[in-house]
Amino acid sequence: MRKSLATIGMSVAAALASISIPALATSSAFASPVPASQIMPVAEQAARPQVAARNRREPHPEIRKAITALESAKNAMQHASHDFGGHRANALAACDRAIEQLRLALQYDKR
């Protein structure tokens, strides 16, 4: 609610700054603390976080997707009703090793 009121206040201030009334133009009682040239339109304010998010793209989305897929497969195997002759335990261990290696790869890339 506060953000919307602040946004409305800035919009009203911008609108008032664009109105040219001689009596108000000479009075400092109605002057905006921010010059009209520095007030950013609301649509532009809303677009800025999206631009910042686009600039911070994940450097290795495929690795993140692989980790998520392995974690999902591991969860499915843990809740399986059958042991598959001991192969489930080996598959779970292999998933753990694969996830660990992928995380190490991400850490290595940060260097």
Stockholm file with secondary structure:
# STOCKHOLM 1.0

chainA/1-111         MRKSLATIGMSVAAALASISIPALATSSAFASPVPASQIMPVAEQAARPQVAARNRREPHPEIRKAITALESAKNAMQHASHDFGGHRANALAACDRAIEQLRLALQYDKR
#=GR chainA/1-111 SS CHHHHHHHHHHHHHHHHHCCCHHHHHCSTTCCSSCGGGCCCHHHHHHHHHHHHHHTCCSCHHHHHHHHHHHHHHHHHHTCSCCGGGHHHHHHHHHHHHHHHHHHHHHHHTC
#=GC SS_cons         CHHHHHHHHHHHHHHHHHCCCHHHHHCSTTCCSSCGGGCCCHHHHHHHHHHHHHHTCCSCHHHHHHHHHHHHHHHHHHTCSCCGGGHHHHHHHHHHHHHHHHHHHHHHHTC
//
